[in-house]
């Protein structure tokens, strides 16, 4: 059966039941997009075009015949790393309940392992791309937080349609003004999925137990 690569993004998280989690970050990753409450964004950075360019670059890498999968993955990481706010995603996934309980070495190790897991999983997912049509819709400003912008995307295959929501937040960095801090697939947040799984581990374990789990090879 043909699978939509971005739809399976949910699978690459951590295997397990999705449970409810507290909304505890300033840019709530569980907030559902409601177009009628927002306004089309005419952002000077043109986030929609940025996403399209990133996607085109990834497809070019996937279609290369003269390099192996390891080299493709390396190029893929160079494309996606600048657009994702990986340290923030790591912090939000752990959540305000557990982040303060970790010390600096634990936070650094956790952020490294989380980033490696996220990028590796994303690569394993994106390799499933089979020429599905990708429709990028206009950016939408979050009226509750002017520093947050959503880009709705539809992935259309012969058999189904998958809705994706990229969530950007404004950051104060030279030359890079917007970064992705969460992605929703069919209304389900990556961050809340991770947080739910981490909460399950930390309910009876420690931060070091979580680190040990993240050090284990990704299950394909």
Backbone bond lengths (Angstrom), bond angles and torsions (degrees), N, CA, C in turn:
res aa  C-N    CA-C-N  psi(-1)  N-CA   C-N-CA  omega(-1)  CA-C   N-CA-C  phi
1 X - - - 1.473 - - 1.532 109.16 -
2 X 1.301 114.70 135.30 1.468 119.86 -179.67 1.520 109.99 -74.13
3 X 1.325 116.82 129.52 1.452 120.82 -178.54 1.513 110.67 -111.74
4 X 1.322 115.74 140.84 1.458 121.20 176.33 1.514 108.24 -78.82
5 X 1.327 117.52 124.32 1.454 120.19 -170.27 1.522 112.90 -63.07
6 X 1.320 118.50 -40.28 1.451 118.86 -178.29 1.520 111.75 -78.27
7 X 1.305 117.29 -24.68 1.457 119.27 175.50 1.519 110.33 -63.63
8 X 1.322 116.63 -38.62 1.457 120.45 -179.04 1.523 112.28 -77.22
9 X 1.318 117.19 1.87 1.458 120.59 175.32 1.517 110.90 -54.77
10 X 1.328 117.67 -32.96 1.456 120.82 179.30 1.516 111.71 -64.93
11 X 1.306 117.01 -30.11 1.455 120.54 -176.52 1.515 111.25 -69.81
12 X 1.362 116.49 -29.79 1.449 118.22 -174.01 1.514 112.93 -77.66
13 X 1.313 119.54 -2.82 1.454 120.21 -177.82 1.527 109.03 -63.22
14 X 1.289 118.49 -112.10 1.454 122.12 171.89 1.501 105.96 -133.17
15 X 1.327 117.93 128.17 1.462 120.93 -173.85 1.515 110.26 -57.36
16 X 1.334 115.87 136.04 1.443 120.19 178.62 1.501 111.60 150.29
17 X 1.316 115.96 171.15 1.451 122.84 -179.02 1.516 110.41 -71.88
18 X 1.318 117.52 136.86 1.457 121.57 175.78 1.515 108.56 -81.07
19 X 1.328 116.52 126.65 1.457 121.07 -179.38 1.505 109.56 -121.06
20 X 1.322 117.06 167.75 1.457 121.66 179.76 1.516 109.86 -70.83
21 X 1.323 116.35 151.00 1.453 121.87 177.84 1.512 108.63 -138.41
22 X 1.347 115.30 158.08 1.464 119.82 -179.85 1.512 110.46 -74.10
23 X 1.333 117.53 143.28 1.459 122.55 174.35 1.523 107.25 -86.32
24 X 1.350 115.93 99.67 1.450 117.64 -168.51 1.519 113.63 -128.93
25 X 1.317 119.57 9.33 1.447 120.23 177.38 1.525 109.51 -110.23
26 X 1.344 117.10 158.80 1.465 120.37 -175.62 1.514 113.45 -64.91
27 X 1.333 117.78 -28.27 1.458 121.51 176.64 1.520 107.11 -112.62
28 X 1.307 117.12 82.88 1.457 124.14 -169.87 1.523 112.00 -52.68
29 X 1.349 118.61 112.20 1.459 120.03 -177.50 1.514 113.78 -72.25
30 X 1.332 117.57 -7.89 1.465 120.30 -179.54 1.525 111.78 -96.20
31 X 1.330 115.87 -1.10 1.466 119.53 -177.51 1.518 109.73 -69.50
32 X 1.326 117.68 121.92 1.458 121.81 -177.91 1.525 110.57 -80.33
33 X 1.302 114.80 139.61 1.458 120.04 178.70 1.512 110.93 -70.80
34 X 1.332 115.81 131.26 1.455 121.72 174.16 1.529 107.26 -127.74
35 X 1.311 115.02 103.61 1.457 120.38 -173.27 1.524 111.86 -56.28
36 X 1.311 116.32 -39.26 1.461 119.06 -174.92 1.523 112.55 -66.58
37 X 1.342 116.65 -17.88 1.460 119.72 -179.48 1.520 111.39 -93.20
38 X 1.338 116.27 -6.81 1.450 119.86 -177.46 1.503 111.69 -109.59
39 X 1.313 114.78 -167.52 1.462 120.90 178.42 1.513 108.39 -144.73
40 X 1.328 116.85 143.21 1.456 119.77 178.15 1.526 109.63 -58.02
41 X 1.304 115.38 135.76 1.456 120.70 -176.52 1.515 110.51 -97.61
42 X 1.302 116.54 125.78 1.463 121.47 172.28 1.520 106.32 -103.62
43 X 1.319 115.48 69.44 1.460 121.22 -173.99 1.524 110.49 -80.87
44 X 1.326 117.58 135.67 1.459 119.70 -179.87 1.517 112.95 -61.66
45 X 1.326 117.64 -24.36 1.454 120.84 178.91 1.525 112.01 -81.57
46 X 1.354 116.90 -13.14 1.462 122.13 177.29 1.521 111.35 50.45
47 X 1.330 115.68 72.04 1.458 121.49 -175.76 1.525 112.33 -64.59
48 X 1.312 116.91 -34.63 1.463 119.71 178.33 1.526 110.47 -61.63
49 X 1.316 116.81 -45.43 1.458 120.68 178.95 1.515 110.71 -65.15
50 X 1.334 116.27 -37.48 1.456 120.84 178.29 1.526 111.00 -59.89
51 X 1.318 116.76 -45.90 1.462 120.69 177.59 1.523 111.69 -61.74
52 X 1.318 116.03 -42.30 1.463 119.93 179.43 1.529 111.09 -62.07
53 X 1.326 116.64 -42.06 1.455 120.39 179.58 1.525 111.48 -65.41
54 X 1.324 116.24 -39.96 1.460 120.73 177.90 1.527 110.44 -63.12
55 X 1.331 114.84 -44.06 1.462 118.97 179.77 1.531 110.74 -62.41
56 X 1.327 116.69 -45.26 1.458 120.66 179.62 1.534 110.96 -59.60
57 X 1.325 116.03 -40.37 1.467 120.17 -179.95 1.527 110.94 -65.27
58 X 1.339 116.17 -40.02 1.460 120.35 179.23 1.525 110.76 -64.50
59 X 1.322 116.68 -42.90 1.466 120.41 179.55 1.525 110.50 -62.16
60 X 1.320 116.23 -38.33 1.466 119.44 177.50 1.526 111.12 -61.00
61 X 1.315 115.74 -40.46 1.465 119.88 178.02 1.523 110.61 -65.02
62 X 1.318 116.70 -45.40 1.467 120.68 -178.53 1.528 111.90 -61.68
63 X 1.317 116.99 -30.84 1.462 121.05 -175.14 1.524 113.46 -88.68
64 X 1.316 117.82 -3.55 1.467 120.73 -179.99 1.528 110.28 -66.46
65 X 1.311 115.55 136.97 1.460 121.43 -178.46 1.531 112.70 -104.28
66 X 1.329 116.48 -13.37 1.460 120.11 -171.11 1.523 114.43 -99.65
67 X 1.346 118.03 4.66 1.463 121.04 177.79 1.519 109.73 -132.15
68 X 1.355 116.63 156.67 1.454 120.31 -178.26 1.525 111.29 -86.55
69 X 1.332 115.75 178.11 1.464 120.52 -175.77 1.529 112.40 -64.50
70 X 1.312 117.30 -35.22 1.466 119.70 179.76 1.520 110.88 -64.32
71 X 1.324 116.31 -42.02 1.468 120.47 178.52 1.522 110.74 -67.59
72 X 1.328 116.06 -37.63 1.467 120.19 177.12 1.529 110.42 -62.62
73 X 1.323 116.39 -42.95 1.466 119.70 -179.68 1.525 110.62 -62.96
74 X 1.315 116.97 -38.70 1.468 120.61 178.93 1.522 110.50 -62.73
75 X 1.334 117.29 -44.35 1.463 120.71 178.05 1.522 111.20 -66.16
76 X 1.322 115.92 -39.00 1.465 121.47 177.88 1.527 110.80 -58.17
77 X 1.341 116.38 -45.04 1.460 120.26 -179.70 1.517 112.36 -63.29
78 X 1.338 116.34 -34.85 1.463 119.77 177.92 1.527 111.50 -66.29
79 X 1.330 115.27 -30.47 1.464 119.89 -179.53 1.527 111.49 -74.52
80 X 1.340 116.74 -45.43 1.464 119.39 -171.01 1.525 114.27 -87.44
81 X 1.341 117.71 -28.19 1.467 119.73 -172.83 1.525 113.23 -56.88
82 X 1.349 120.17 -43.26 1.467 118.58 -177.21 1.522 114.73 -65.96
83 X 1.336 118.21 -22.82 1.462 119.70 -173.78 1.527 112.61 -91.89
84 X 1.334 117.88 -15.11 1.464 121.43 179.47 1.522 110.66 -101.41
85 X 1.334 116.35 135.53 1.461 121.22 175.35 1.531 107.42 -87.17
86 X 1.325 116.08 77.03 1.461 121.79 -171.73 1.535 113.79 -64.06
87 X 1.338 119.92 -42.13 1.467 118.78 176.68 1.532 112.80 -60.98
88 X 1.329 116.71 -40.63 1.465 119.26 178.20 1.520 110.95 -66.82
89 X 1.329 117.15 -41.43 1.459 120.52 179.09 1.532 110.69 -60.68
90 X 1.327 115.73 -40.23 1.465 119.85 177.91 1.527 110.66 -62.23
91 X 1.318 116.32 -45.42 1.466 120.75 -179.33 1.522 111.72 -64.40
92 X 1.329 117.19 -45.20 1.458 120.82 -179.31 1.527 111.64 -67.19
93 X 1.335 116.74 -34.38 1.464 119.87 179.12 1.522 110.89 -66.67
94 X 1.322 117.04 -37.69 1.466 120.02 177.53 1.518 110.53 -72.03
95 X 1.326 117.01 -36.86 1.459 121.27 174.09 1.512 113.67 89.96
96 X 1.322 116.45 156.40 1.464 122.39 -176.87 1.524 112.79 -68.84
97 X 1.307 117.48 -15.06 1.469 120.31 177.27 1.520 111.24 -74.20
98 X 1.328 116.55 -39.79 1.465 120.29 -173.18 1.528 113.85 -103.51
99 X 1.339 117.63 -27.78 1.462 119.85 -178.34 1.527 112.43 -56.75
100 X 1.354 119.88 -46.32 1.470 119.53 -179.24 1.522 113.60 -65.76
101 X 1.328 117.45 -19.48 1.464 120.69 -178.64 1.527 112.67 -80.84
102 X 1.318 116.87 -10.68 1.459 120.81 -179.39 1.519 110.42 -93.80
103 X 1.327 116.19 148.84 1.460 119.81 176.06 1.528 109.53 -90.72
104 X 1.321 117.38 174.49 1.463 121.61 -173.78 1.535 112.84 -60.16
105 X 1.332 119.54 -48.16 1.476 118.94 177.82 1.525 112.40 -59.59
106 X 1.331 117.05 -38.57 1.471 120.35 178.50 1.528 110.68 -65.28
107 X 1.330 116.90 -41.55 1.462 120.73 179.73 1.528 110.56 -63.68
108 X 1.323 116.36 -43.41 1.460 119.93 -179.84 1.526 110.83 -63.80
109 X 1.336 116.83 -43.78 1.452 120.80 179.55 1.519 110.75 -65.88
110 X 1.319 116.22 -43.84 1.463 120.89 179.66 1.529 110.95 -61.39
111 X 1.333 117.33 -46.36 1.462 121.18 -179.26 1.524 110.90 -61.20
112 X 1.336 116.29 -40.46 1.464 120.38 177.75 1.528 110.93 -63.01
113 X 1.341 116.74 -47.68 1.467 120.81 -177.72 1.532 111.38 -67.23
114 X 1.324 116.11 -40.57 1.469 120.23 179.03 1.524 110.28 -62.21
115 X 1.334 115.85 -45.41 1.466 120.66 -179.38 1.520 110.83 -61.96
116 X 1.330 116.81 -44.64 1.467 120.62 178.93 1.522 110.82 -62.26
117 X 1.337 116.44 -42.41 1.455 120.48 -179.14 1.528 110.83 -65.56
118 X 1.313 116.50 -43.68 1.463 120.55 -178.09 1.532 111.11 -63.27
119 X 1.334 116.15 -47.56 1.460 119.39 -177.73 1.530 111.62 -67.78
120 X 1.311 116.58 -40.73 1.461 120.08 179.06 1.515 111.17 -63.91
121 X 1.322 116.60 -42.23 1.455 121.22 -179.59 1.526 111.28 -67.27
122 X 1.315 115.79 -39.96 1.457 120.68 179.46 1.533 109.66 -62.79
123 X 1.329 115.78 -41.13 1.456 119.98 179.16 1.536 110.91 -63.77
124 X 1.321 116.84 -45.69 1.460 120.36 179.34 1.532 111.00 -59.73
125 X 1.326 115.73 -32.02 1.457 120.37 179.08 1.524 111.98 -77.03
126 X 1.325 115.84 -45.53 1.458 119.69 -173.63 1.528 111.12 -67.57
127 X 1.327 117.66 -23.83 1.469 121.08 178.03 1.526 112.12 -64.05
128 X 1.335 116.23 -16.43 1.459 120.22 -178.91 1.526 112.68 -80.89
129 X 1.323 116.03 -2.76 1.466 119.97 -178.22 1.531 110.86 -56.15
130 X 1.333 116.31 130.79 1.469 122.16 -177.59 1.534 110.78 -131.66
131 X 1.317 116.24 47.83 1.464 121.41 176.60 1.525 113.78 67.89
132 X 1.324 117.30 27.10 1.455 118.91 173.34 1.534 109.90 -62.90
133 X 1.303 116.32 151.19 1.463 121.22 177.53 1.521 108.92 -80.73
134 X 1.318 116.09 133.15 1.459 121.07 -179.90 1.522 108.65 -113.87
135 X 1.324 116.68 121.99 1.459 122.50 -178.61 1.525 109.27 -111.88
136 X 1.323 116.28 114.96 1.463 122.19 179.08 1.524 108.97 -94.76
137 X 1.314 116.91 123.53 1.457 121.60 -179.28 1.530 110.51 -97.73
138 X 1.339 117.58 165.16 1.463 120.30 -177.82 1.531 112.55 -59.94
139 X 1.321 115.03 145.47 1.460 120.68 176.98 1.522 110.50 -64.42
140 X 1.327 115.68 147.86 1.459 122.10 -179.00 1.523 109.92 -125.65
141 X 1.330 115.60 127.13 1.461 121.28 177.98 1.512 110.64 -78.64
142 X 1.320 116.58 133.22 1.454 121.54 173.37 1.534 107.67 -79.04
143 X 1.324 116.31 113.01 1.468 119.68 -176.08 1.522 112.58 -65.87
144 X 1.320 117.20 -26.17 1.461 120.17 179.99 1.525 111.76 -76.69
145 X 1.314 116.59 -22.66 1.459 120.49 -178.51 1.526 108.09 -146.49
146 X 1.319 116.55 103.73 1.457 121.72 -174.70 1.523 112.49 -66.64
147 X 1.336 117.51 -13.46 1.447 120.95 178.66 1.527 112.19 -92.15
148 X 1.336 116.27 11.32 1.458 121.02 179.52 1.520 109.73 -124.21
149 X 1.314 116.16 130.45 1.460 122.50 -179.06 1.525 108.59 -131.44
150 X 1.347 115.92 140.29 1.457 121.31 -179.89 1.536 109.73 -112.06
151 X 1.328 115.69 139.55 1.464 121.42 174.13 1.530 108.47 -117.73
152 X 1.341 118.52 106.19 1.465 120.27 176.71 1.528 110.34 -77.32
153 X 1.319 115.76 138.98 1.460 121.94 179.64 1.524 108.56 -135.19
154 X 1.323 116.27 143.45 1.463 120.83 174.82 1.520 108.88 -119.04
155 X 1.321 115.54 131.24 1.449 121.73 175.55 1.519 107.37 -106.23
156 X 1.318 116.16 115.27 1.462 121.02 -170.63 1.530 110.19 -115.09
157 X 1.320 115.18 121.86 1.453 121.19 175.29 1.530 108.54 -116.46
158 X 1.287 116.11 -177.31 1.463 120.57 -178.61 1.525 111.30 -63.97
159 X 1.330 115.84 -33.65 1.459 120.13 -171.88 1.524 115.16 -101.89
160 X 1.321 117.60 -23.03 1.456 117.52 -175.85 1.528 111.63 -155.81
161 X 1.331 115.17 178.74 1.462 122.79 177.74 1.519 108.04 -135.67
162 X 1.305 116.33 130.19 1.464 122.24 -179.25 1.523 109.39 -114.13
163 X 1.318 117.00 131.88 1.463 120.98 177.77 1.521 109.65 -97.93
164 X 1.311 115.08 133.13 1.466 121.66 179.54 1.520 108.15 -126.37
165 X 1.307 116.53 142.16 1.454 120.99 178.05 1.520 109.18 -126.86
166 X 1.335 116.28 111.80 1.462 121.31 175.92 1.529 108.56 -89.16
167 X 1.319 116.14 129.37 1.460 121.25 -178.59 1.520 109.84 -110.41
168 X 1.324 114.84 119.39 1.460 121.97 -179.88 1.530 110.02 -106.57
169 X 1.302 115.70 148.47 1.461 120.88 171.03 1.520 108.49 -130.24
170 X 1.328 115.42 146.63 1.463 120.81 -179.18 1.521 109.31 -76.60
171 X 1.322 115.62 132.37 1.461 120.93 179.50 1.519 109.01 -125.26
172 X 1.307 115.24 154.38 1.467 120.76 -178.79 1.522 109.66 -97.48
173 X 1.322 114.82 77.10 1.456 120.56 178.42 1.530 109.03 -129.21
174 X 1.321 117.48 145.60 1.472 119.72 178.26 1.525 110.98 -61.34
175 X 1.298 116.51 128.71 1.463 124.99 174.16 1.529 114.01 71.73
176 X 1.308 118.44 -16.73 1.467 121.31 178.47 1.523 108.02 -120.63
177 X 1.325 117.48 107.55 1.459 120.86 -174.28 1.526 114.05 -101.65
178 X 1.335 117.22 -17.98 1.459 120.03 -178.08 1.527 109.80 -136.15
179 X 1.342 115.71 139.03 1.459 120.43 176.46 1.524 110.34 -137.98
180 X 1.315 116.06 151.65 1.466 121.38 177.58 1.521 109.39 -77.37
181 X 1.341 116.63 130.67 1.458 120.74 177.21 1.528 112.50 -115.41
182 X 1.333 117.22 -8.51 1.457 120.06 176.46 1.523 108.89 -165.30
183 X 1.326 115.69 157.42 1.457 122.39 174.19 1.527 107.60 -134.77
184 X 1.329 115.90 133.88 1.458 120.64 174.89 1.526 108.96 -108.92
185 X 1.327 116.40 133.44 1.454 122.29 173.83 1.515 107.88 -114.50
186 X 1.317 116.13 119.51 1.471 120.91 -177.80 1.535 110.91 52.12
187 X 1.333 116.48 37.62 1.455 121.76 176.33 1.515 115.22 83.76
188 X 1.335 117.88 2.96 1.463 121.00 -179.01 1.524 109.43 -107.40
189 X 1.329 116.49 127.04 1.454 123.22 -174.89 1.529 112.19 -83.01
190 X 1.339 116.05 135.31 1.457 120.82 173.19 1.526 110.23 -59.57
191 X 1.335 116.47 -47.21 1.458 120.32 -175.49 1.520 112.02 -62.88
192 X 1.337 116.79 -43.78 1.456 118.81 -179.15 1.525 111.36 -69.13
193 X 1.329 116.67 -29.88 1.461 119.87 177.06 1.524 109.96 -67.58
194 X 1.328 115.98 -47.86 1.460 119.29 176.11 1.524 111.27 -59.68
195 X 1.319 115.95 -45.60 1.465 119.59 -175.98 1.519 111.23 -61.26
196 X 1.319 115.76 -39.18 1.458 120.29 177.88 1.525 110.71 -61.32
197 X 1.334 116.44 -45.11 1.458 120.55 -179.99 1.529 111.16 -66.11
198 X 1.332 117.08 -41.69 1.460 120.34 179.08 1.521 111.11 -65.45
199 X 1.333 116.95 -39.12 1.459 120.15 177.04 1.526 111.51 -60.45
200 X 1.340 116.21 -38.63 1.463 119.82 178.31 1.526 110.97 -61.41
201 X 1.339 116.25 -41.66 1.461 120.10 179.84 1.523 111.34 -68.55
202 X 1.347 115.85 -43.17 1.462 120.64 -173.91 1.522 113.47 -81.26
203 X 1.326 116.28 -10.17 1.465 119.06 177.98 1.531 110.77 -62.06
204 X 1.315 116.63 -36.22 1.467 120.63 -179.86 1.524 111.92 -123.20
205 X 1.345 117.14 0.21 1.456 120.66 -178.40 1.514 112.24 -122.92
206 X 1.319 115.20 -169.29 1.463 122.29 -177.69 1.525 110.21 -117.23
207 X 1.333 115.28 174.18 1.456 120.24 175.93 1.528 110.23 -58.87
208 X 1.332 116.66 -38.94 1.461 119.55 179.20 1.526 111.32 -65.20
209 X 1.315 117.45 -32.76 1.465 120.14 175.04 1.526 110.39 -63.83
210 X 1.324 115.87 -41.67 1.467 120.10 177.81 1.524 110.64 -62.99
211 X 1.335 116.68 -42.59 1.459 120.33 179.13 1.525 110.83 -61.24
212 X 1.319 115.64 -40.04 1.466 119.46 178.82 1.516 111.10 -63.11
213 X 1.316 116.55 -38.90 1.466 120.49 178.69 1.524 110.92 -66.19
214 X 1.323 116.09 -40.80 1.455 119.89 -179.11 1.525 112.11 -70.54
215 X 1.313 116.92 -23.33 1.460 120.99 178.50 1.524 111.88 -76.23
216 X 1.317 116.97 -16.93 1.452 120.32 179.68 1.527 110.07 -70.22
217 X 1.329 117.42 147.01 1.473 120.44 179.96 1.511 111.70 -57.46
218 X 1.311 116.09 144.71 1.456 121.88 178.25 1.517 109.78 -65.38
219 X 1.325 116.92 130.06 1.461 121.66 178.07 1.509 109.31 -77.26
220 X 1.315 116.97 123.33 1.463 120.75 -178.19 1.522 110.70 -84.11
